[in-house]
Amino acid sequence: MADASKKIHVDEDVGKDASSANGSESSPYKTLLFAHIQHPPSDGILYVTRKSETGPVSQDGDPGASREWKSATASALKKVTKLYDQHKRKLAKNDDLAIREKAEQEQRQRGLQEAMKIKITEDLSLPRAFKIRLDEKDPKLVKLRSGDSKEDVDYSGGRGSRVRVTGRVHRMREQKDVIFITLQDGYGLLQCVLTGDLTKTYDAKTLTLETSMEIWGEMWEVPPKQHAPDDRELHADYFEVIGKAAGDKEAISTRVTKDADPQTLYDNRHLVLRGENSSAVMKVRAALLRAFRQTYESEITPSCLEVTPPCMVQTQVEGGATLFEFSYYGEKAYLTQSSQLYLETCLPSLGNVFCVAPSFRAEKSLTRRHLSEYTHIEAELDFITFDDLLVHLELVMSKVIEVALADSKIKQMVYELNPDFKVPERPFMRMKYADAIIWLKEHNILNENGQPHEFGDDIAEAAERKMTDIINRPVFLTHFPVAIKAFYMKKDPQDLRVTESVDCLMPGVGEIVGGSMRMEDYEELLAAYDREGIDPKPYYWYTDQRR
């Protein structure tokens, strides 16, 4: 009797588990499981298999035996049956999930259609609302209602101020018939509570993070055992959406996540800045800039005047290898590496000066110490000694920290960003470069070549930081060799091998400040140009000051 079974072919070597295969002898599948999925088991199905290239040869060595089709073994069928049953259960589960999701989507669409019918308007019989910023806490202006009320909004007795606020949705959570929204406006945070018909509108049902809103309502104290920014909240009686933010795949919570890789965060910095950590960093930075200006202008004697040097220059300060070069109307020019040489020109007529300006370094390195552009705070002092310089630097740094932390908000942000922050211990330790070389040898801290440090080495960041962390206090590292410092730095009269220069090293950070005395001798400065291979012509204005 002829075999009427339909044969499904599986070649484990050359078959394909793809829609392009059909299970025929000329187009076999690769696995029994895929064959079962495409052709479920039935009385009319016979699965035949082979390994056409790696299968066993016959006893006489004939390789053609591997190309023979044979019925799948009982053990193989038993194993694949279990896998096929799992596949069917997974499909059924996915089908059920798809059905539920479809039903939920249809129900949501019906709900949104109903929500479109609900319109809210401001109740003009309520007290007139006045606008406040989210950080407004003056009790004379903003009164907080406390206690219980049977109504969602209750202005009886005038115990709570009716206000109007604007901001963006920073956080949001829903409970039954209540939506809690935390608004952010750059000045503060405020929890707003939506109830009743406010939660049933289309705008409320489709609310997304970063949507900008205007909300009217009564200011309340937060109920006992509950928490909200500044322990207060706004019970809304009306709201309007100013601008709706994207949702779903384009939502900020999808594009910027806590575990996102650094490159994604860099590419979305405009969104990252809306986060609490990044915005706190910007606020602390602004506070430090204010503190520097206050310190230079009014906290030290004599004071320093702020000036604004150019960013486009024709001179180098920190070496030609890190210059950003560009054409200035056909002439070679650079983005400034430092404004210190220009600041010197101001001293005779303005006295001590400082600047807060961008500096640029063409160092293509992804490290914490290499930035192509950064904000540079620099000062130049007239008629001082090297010891005066060290005293000045310690005073400025300590006073800036003191001024910044005097603001309670900034202090809180600093310790939230860095709980281990400690105010630098004074007086700062002083250590000469030559003594640092000896210290590094004694503590077996090697240079970048894996060798003991020698006089003349440019101490690398890793060794510098390790030394500072072990000492665990601020260090003024002074008197660096002439060969590794800038051309304009003054030599130490007591040791002409070294300069009157200083780097301030902080534990956990490394170098944060650099400074030096300046050459005042005309011939010595010309010799320095020659030593460094610098054309003195573009520096005529700097050299002129030594005449």
VOGU-3710 file (C-alpha; in Angstrom, 3 decimals, decimal comma):
1> madaskkihv> 0,000/0,000/0,000  1,474/3,419/-0,954  2,507/5,920/1,801  0,090/8,870/1,513  1,782/10,930/4,316  2,933/14,448/3,534  6,639/14,626/4,230  8,031/17,722/5,926  11,786/17,972/5,413  14,272/19,204/8,040
11> dedvgkdass> 17,967/19,595/7,179  19,870/20,691/10,264  22,857/21,797/8,182  21,478/23,768/5,232  17,801/24,238/6,071  16,252/27,602/6,914  13,775/28,522/9,637  12,296/31,299/7,543  9,250/32,099/5,481  11,316/31,495/2,342
21> angsesspyk> 11,432/27,762/3,165  8,394/25,489/2,694  9,522/22,127/4,096  9,962/20,465/0,720  12,984/18,367/-0,159  14,456/21,273/-2,112  13,581/23,899/0,533  13,829/22,237/3,960  13,523/23,759/7,415  16,429/23,826/9,855
31> tllfahiqhp> 14,709/22,634/13,061  11,924/20,253/13,978  10,323/22,918/16,151  9,952/25,354/13,249  8,592/22,502/11,116  5,959/21,777/13,797  5,025/25,460/13,968  4,587/25,721/10,209  2,954/22,279/9,850  1,316/21,172/13,123
41> psdgilyvtr> 1,339/17,406/13,818  -1,521/15,402/12,304  -2,145/11,932/10,933  -1,090/13,032/7,476  2,225/14,598/8,476  5,607/12,801/8,496  8,722/14,695/9,605  11,932/13,515/7,922  15,357/14,799/8,854  18,995/14,708/7,874
51> ksetgpvsqd> 22,349/16,419/8,321  23,466/16,697/4,720  26,949/17,993/5,458  27,864/16,799/8,940  25,795/13,606/9,175  27,324/10,107/9,564  28,615/8,225/6,520  27,770/4,588/5,757  29,794/1,625/7,017  31,686/1,478/3,757
61> gdpgasrewk> 32,460/5,188/3,941  29,905/6,382/1,435  29,208/10,118/2,206  25,923/9,858/0,343  24,369/8,269/3,447  24,263/11,659/5,156  21,950/12,945/2,430  19,295/10,277/3,005  16,003/11,461/4,524  14,988/9,496/7,618
71> satasalkkv> 11,952/9,723/9,846  12,547/11,813/12,966  13,445/9,632/15,951  10,951/9,077/18,762  13,229/10,867/21,251  13,555/13,892/18,966  9,766/14,009/18,464  9,176/13,709/22,220  11,555/16,602/22,909  10,119/18,823/20,210
81> tklydqhkrk> 6,553/18,083/21,321  7,317/19,683/24,699  8,815/22,702/22,988  5,863/22,945/20,629  3,386/22,803/23,533  5,299/25,641/25,233  5,125/27,609/22,002  1,357/27,118/21,763  0,866/28,231/25,372  2,961/31,327/24,716
91> laknddlair> 0,906/32,102/21,615  -2,303/31,659/23,543  -1,002/33,938/26,279  0,022/36,548/23,704  -3,377/36,268/22,052  -5,104/36,786/25,388  -2,830/39,743/26,120  -3,522/41,255/22,716  -7,262/40,821/23,241  -7,060/42,482/26,668
101> ekaeqeqrqr> -4,901/45,320/25,346  -7,279/45,868/22,463  -10,239/45,908/24,841  -8,420/48,313/27,159  -7,494/50,547/24,238  -11,074/50,585/23,003  -12,286/51,343/26,521  -9,697/54,165/26,817  -10,789/55,607/23,476  -14,422/55,537/24,611
111> glqeamkiki> -13,331/57,214/27,849  -11,452/59,890/25,934  -14,474/60,493/23,726  -16,554/61,016/26,842  -13,833/63,197/28,367  -14,004/65,524/25,357  -17,587/66,299/26,314  -16,594/67,537/29,770  -15,817/71,238/29,783  -14,539/73,169/32,775
121> tedlslpraf> -14,670/76,922/33,329  -13,338/79,168/36,023  -15,914/79,939/38,707  -15,951/83,730/38,706  -17,792/83,795/42,046  -14,621/82,553/43,776  -12,130/85,037/45,254  -9,920/86,626/42,605  -6,701/84,620/42,249  -3,315/86,345/42,310
131> kirldekdpk> -0,260/84,900/40,568  2,724/83,630/42,562  5,976/81,886/41,772  6,223/78,361/43,072  8,788/79,360/45,694  6,656/82,182/47,165  6,314/81,503/50,898  5,633/84,907/52,446  2,900/84,134/55,030  1,582/87,680/54,673
141> lvklrsgdsk> 0,926/87,019/51,017  0,160/83,307/50,875  -2,079/81,929/53,623  -2,273/78,163/54,062  -5,566/76,545/55,002  -5,428/73,639/57,412  -7,814/71,105/58,870  -10,590/69,173/57,104  -13,270/70,126/54,640  -16,113/68,193/53,069
151> edvdysggrg> -15,523/70,064/49,824  -12,582/69,610/47,454  -12,213/73,398/47,379  -13,537/75,536/50,224  -12,812/79,260/50,505  -15,131/79,879/53,443  -13,628/82,167/56,015  -10,822/83,203/53,662  -8,413/80,954/55,493  -6,528/79,825/52,367
161> srvrvtgrvh> -5,257/82,125/49,615  -6,597/81,570/46,111  -3,613/81,732/43,785  -2,696/81,167/40,158  0,531/79,334/39,281  2,302/78,330/36,085  4,873/75,622/35,526  5,663/72,301/33,894  4,577/68,878/35,083  7,647/67,483/36,855
171> rmreqkdvif> 5,977/64,495/38,521  2,512/63,020/38,327  0,548/60,213/39,957  -3,086/59,163/39,846  -5,351/57,677/42,456  -9,077/57,036/42,256  -10,680/60,347/41,249  -7,527/62,303/42,253  -4,500/63,444/40,250  -1,413/64,694/42,079
181> itlqdgygll> 0,777/66,970/39,953  4,127/68,426/41,011  4,750/71,591/39,033  8,222/73,040/38,436  8,973/76,584/37,285  12,730/76,828/37,851  12,233/78,591/41,188  10,533/75,864/43,168  8,189/72,877/43,227  4,507/72,810/44,181
191> qcvltgdltk> 2,151/69,866/44,526  -1,237/70,511/42,943  -4,261/68,307/43,633  -6,922/67,831/40,948  -10,283/66,350/41,970  -13,853/66,054/40,703  -14,521/67,064/37,082  -10,967/68,397/36,745  -9,729/64,793/36,590  -12,308/63,786/33,966
201> tydaktltle> -11,398/66,225/31,191  -9,566/65,199/28,027  -6,550/67,302/29,047  -6,382/65,550/32,414  -6,777/62,092/30,890  -3,940/62,739/28,400  -1,631/64,698/30,686  2,111/64,070/30,101  5,296/64,980/31,939  6,750/68,403/31,026
211> tsmeiwgemw> 3,350/69,697/29,862  3,143/73,399/30,742  0,058/74,372/32,758  -1,653/77,206/34,550  -3,561/76,145/37,663  -5,925/78,100/39,913  -6,705/76,975/43,448  -6,482/77,308/47,224  -3,247/76,887/49,196  -3,388/74,237/51,923
221> evppkqhapd> -1,073/72,726/54,477  -0,223/69,107/53,671  -2,296/66,707/55,815  -0,481/65,031/58,746  1,826/62,104/57,766  1,732/63,199/54,110  4,647/64,751/52,227  4,984/67,394/49,525  7,567/70,088/48,645  7,619/72,722/51,404
231> drelhadyfe> 4,798/70,812/53,172  2,044/72,576/51,265  -0,162/71,944/48,261  -2,607/73,685/45,975  -6,184/72,338/45,804  -7,130/73,170/42,236  -10,488/74,591/41,165  -9,521/75,261/37,525  -6,649/74,660/35,126  -5,565/75,273/31,553
241> vigkaagdke> -2,955/73,487/29,467  -0,576/75,995/27,889  1,489/73,525/25,875  1,161/69,741/25,819  4,424/67,757/25,870  5,002/64,649/23,769  3,993/61,268/25,136  4,574/57,584/24,375  7,901/56,968/22,580  8,755/60,681/22,505
251> aistrvtkda> 8,027/61,250/26,208  10,885/62,667/28,260  10,762/59,613/30,539  11,394/57,401/27,487  14,152/59,492/25,903  16,025/60,196/29,153  16,148/57,350/31,676  18,231/56,887/34,810  20,192/54,010/33,258  20,745/55,695/29,870
261> dpqtlydnrh> 24,298/55,555/28,521  26,368/58,781/28,722  26,229/59,469/24,977  22,412/59,395/25,032  22,440/61,842/27,930  24,892/64,122/26,078  22,682/64,117/22,978  19,646/64,972/25,109  21,296/67,504/27,420  18,446/69,944/26,753
271> lvlrgenssa> 16,133/67,439/28,450  18,608/66,243/31,091  18,793/69,822/32,397  15,156/69,526/33,489  16,136/66,891/36,054  16,628/67,848/39,686  20,324/66,874/39,819  21,359/68,707/36,667  19,378/71,823/37,541  20,905/71,767/41,037
281> vmkvraallr> 24,395/71,645/39,513  23,571/74,716/37,416  22,230/76,582/40,457  25,290/75,741/42,562  27,511/76,851/39,676  25,665/80,176/39,501  26,021/80,598/43,275  29,777/80,018/43,028  30,115/82,644/40,306  28,210/85,115/42,496
291> afrqtyesei> 30,447/84,185/45,432  33,624/84,749/43,411  32,438/88,184/42,305  31,389/89,128/45,840  34,698/87,894/47,249  36,855/89,751/44,741  34,828/92,966/44,936  34,051/93,277/48,644  35,423/90,442/50,799  39,170/90,950/50,299
301> tpsclevtpp> 41,490/93,950/50,626  42,455/95,425/48,287  39,472/94,550/46,126  39,645/93,442/42,498  37,839/95,033/39,563  36,140/92,778/37,016  37,281/93,271/33,400  36,372/91,514/30,142  39,399/90,396/28,075  39,054/89,202/24,449
311> cmvqtqvegg> 38,439/85,578/23,476  40,035/85,930/20,010  43,793/86,382/20,359  47,056/86,022/18,441  49,148/84,707/21,325  49,555/81,464/23,252  49,712/81,096/27,015  49,754/77,371/27,799  51,666/75,981/24,805  50,976/75,796/21,084
321> atlfefsyyg> 49,807/72,175/21,061  46,415/73,034/22,581  45,504/76,080/20,507  42,248/76,334/18,567  43,437/78,065/15,414  41,251/79,997/12,948  41,599/82,627/10,235  40,880/86,182/11,368  40,316/88,003/8,062  43,334/86,260/6,575
331> ekayltqssq> 45,515/86,466/9,695  46,278/83,544/11,997  44,392/83,786/15,284  43,384/81,565/18,190  40,695/81,084/20,799  42,191/82,150/24,112  43,780/79,570/26,418  43,909/82,060/29,268  43,306/85,782/29,811  46,106/86,293/32,322
341> lyletclpsl> 48,506/88,131/29,974  45,761/90,577/29,012  44,875/91,128/32,660  48,426/92,341/33,289  47,859/95,284/30,951  45,072/96,534/33,249  47,102/96,674/36,467  48,758/100,112/36,093  45,465/101,987/35,678  42,893/99,730/37,364
351> gnvfcvapsf> 44,746/98,055/40,219  44,057/94,418/40,988  41,682/92,855/38,441  39,850/89,615/37,735  37,749/88,110/34,949  35,165/85,392/34,481  35,525/84,309/30,860  35,627/81,207/28,645  38,959/79,558/27,843  39,586/76,957/25,164
361> raeksltrrh> 41,988/74,027/24,948  42,294/71,798/21,854  42,770/68,580/23,822  40,689/65,776/22,316  40,547/63,624/25,433  37,567/62,152/27,246  38,718/62,702/30,809  37,501/64,815/33,712  40,546/67,094/33,258  40,115/67,838/29,546
371> lseythieae> 37,447/70,273/28,398  37,514/72,013/25,047  35,730/74,991/26,622  35,326/75,965/30,253  34,643/78,991/32,435  37,956/80,390/33,650  38,193/82,607/36,729  41,482/84,482/36,720  42,975/87,379/38,695  46,116/89,488/38,498
381> ldfitfddll> 47,583/91,246/41,545  50,091/94,102/41,568  53,024/94,652/43,949  52,929/91,325/45,791  55,392/88,624/46,864  55,046/84,906/46,234  53,965/84,407/49,849  51,333/87,140/49,359  50,021/85,147/46,375  49,613/81,959/48,433
391> vhlelvmskv> 47,837/83,842/51,227  45,532/85,468/48,672  44,641/82,176/46,984  43,808/80,460/50,275  41,684/83,389/51,388  39,753/83,619/48,108  38,973/79,892/47,944  37,901/79,722/51,582  35,819/82,894/51,368  34,046/81,753/48,173
401> ievaladski> 32,974/78,521/49,870  31,856/80,437/52,946  29,788/82,898/50,904  28,193/80,164/48,780  27,234/77,988/51,760  25,746/80,969/53,567  22,751/80,504/51,252  20,740/77,713/52,914  19,214/76,565/49,604  22,627/76,284/47,966
411> kqmvyelnpd> 24,067/74,536/50,998  21,287/71,954/50,857  21,913/71,369/47,151  25,658/70,972/47,704  25,167/68,258/50,299  22,465/66,533/48,258  24,821/66,420/45,275  27,838/65,462/47,380  26,931/64,193/50,875  30,639/63,750/51,705
421> fkvperpfmr> 31,604/67,364/50,954  33,848/68,920/53,578  34,920/72,541/53,834  38,692/72,614/53,106  40,819/72,575/56,238  42,948/75,656/56,863  45,783/76,465/56,796  46,577/74,786/53,485  49,691/72,610/53,534  52,667/73,916/51,527
431> mkyadaiiwl> 54,985/71,511/49,721  57,716/72,248/47,213  57,874/70,257/43,983  61,298/68,802/44,940  59,870/67,585/48,261  56,875/66,095/46,424  59,249/64,060/44,238  60,896/62,668/47,383  57,464/61,972/48,937  56,322/60,072/45,831
441> kehnilneng> 59,483/57,951/45,903  59,092/57,176/49,599  55,484/56,076/49,018  56,384/54,027/45,915  54,060/56,013/43,636  55,470/55,617/40,127  55,371/57,953/37,129  53,465/57,284/33,892  56,318/55,103/32,615  56,195/52,881/35,682
451> qphefgddia> 59,456/54,337/37,009  60,235/56,211/40,231  59,683/59,957/39,916  62,724/62,111/39,200  63,256/65,861/39,397  61,993/67,330/36,118  59,030/64,935/35,754  55,662/66,526/35,054  53,752/64,779/37,843  50,744/63,053/36,280
461> eaaerkmtdi> 47,189/63,503/37,521  46,928/59,966/38,968  50,056/60,354/41,097  49,109/63,893/42,093  45,634/62,823/43,217  46,922/59,763/45,075  49,396/61,909/47,016  46,713/64,493/47,841  44,212/61,850/48,947  46,782/60,239/51,251
471> inrpvflthf> 47,724/63,604/52,781  43,967/64,352/52,912  44,121/68,111/53,151  44,532/71,000/50,683  48,094/71,267/49,373  49,889/74,198/47,755  52,412/72,431/45,518  55,030/75,065/44,675  58,291/75,788/42,820  57,928/73,722/39,662
481> pvaikafymk> 60,922/73,349/37,300  61,343/76,016/34,625  61,220/73,408/31,852  57,659/72,260/32,599  56,070/75,666/33,208  54,947/78,573/31,013  57,544/80,954/29,565  56,421/84,010/31,573  56,776/82,508/35,057  59,404/84,114/37,284
491> kdpqdlrvte> 62,368/82,037/38,420  62,978/81,597/42,140  65,971/83,822/43,019  67,091/81,191/45,550  66,994/78,318/43,023  67,065/79,247/39,351  66,052/75,707/38,340  62,495/76,372/39,502  59,762/78,984/39,177  57,718/80,836/41,761
501> svdclmpgvg> 54,657/78,855/40,747  51,878/77,008/42,546  49,132/74,453/41,970  46,465/74,007/44,632  45,504/70,342/45,072  42,283/69,283/46,801  41,560/65,780/48,178  39,187/63,849/45,941  39,559/66,394/43,143  43,171/67,161/42,318
511> eivggsmrme> 44,389/70,462/40,880  41,834/73,265/41,065  43,984/76,412/40,945  47,264/77,361/39,290  49,263/80,570/39,626  52,688/82,136/39,530  54,723/85,289/39,802  55,555/87,004/36,487  58,907/87,859/34,940  59,490/91,598/35,144
521> dyeellaayd> 62,874/91,747/33,397  62,798/92,687/29,699  65,884/90,725/28,614  64,843/87,676/30,619  61,457/87,671/28,900  63,086/87,863/25,435  65,296/84,921/26,401  62,211/82,999/27,480  60,575/83,571/24,081  63,725/82,261/22,425
531> regidpkpyy> 63,948/79,239/24,751  60,390/78,192/23,949  60,676/78,944/20,219  57,997/81,652/20,407  57,918/84,529/17,920  57,928/87,664/20,126  56,275/89,904/17,514  52,620/89,108/18,419  53,567/89,697/22,071  54,844/93,240/21,510
541> wytdqrr> 52,148/94,669/23,803  53,099/92,224/26,581  56,825/92,787/26,165  56,291/96,570/26,143  55,222/96,424/29,778  58,768/95,388/30,770  60,344/98,543/29,320
//
